[in-house]
Amino acid sequence: MNVYAIRAIYLFEMARTFRTLMQSILAPVISTSLYFVVFGSAIGSRMTDVEGVQYAAFIVPGLTMLSILNESISNASFGIYMPRFSGTIYEVLSAPISWLEIVIGYVGAAASKSILLGTIILLTARLFVPYSVAHPGWMIAFLVLTSVTFSLFGFIIGLWADGFEKLMIVPMLIVTPLTFLGGSFYSLKMLPPFWQKVTLVNPVVYLVSGFRWSFYDTSDVSVSISLALTAVFLVGCLVAARALVTSGYRLKS
């Protein structure tokens, strides 16, 4: 394992984050804080508890997951796309680096940014909402697993995209709607039976439900199913990333 190469890619990507701190960290934190103010304080104070949890506290895991998913995909996709766009990716391809070391460098940096962002959002939420964490270990596990998995997904999008428009299509038209309809703001038990079954085809439901369980010990779907599906998605993304990098898909052309 070429640790020096991984560290070089990782540090370069992290340095890019801190050069754009306003866009990478501050903007998502402010956006999520506005959700806490509007849905948590203003509207939440007029709503009844959801499954025994104050509504303002109930939406904290969902809103945190919303930011993590979007930022993981965005960070990883731009991280690999920009070297392709500028032509500097050939410096990486000409170095003695395996596909796994390239993936660890770029995905590791994107996941680190998302974990940092998720932590800041949770700390910021404490300023607005008195929430609790029933299973801290599992909360960290879901945070890390989700960040890594969707950073891998974003890495694949960054390889697939041949323009800035395609970089934005998947997050804007697919991921964000799935997150909003995945129980970020409500429990599936509040839906009619038919829509409860329809919503179960949304993979984001399992992430939000598992993450919320780690906070309040209550979930819409089985936690073991949430973990299993996330692990399957992670392995699928890793296999796809390996195939794309080793074949040189849109890396050598």
Disulfide bonds with the S-S distance in Angstrom:
none
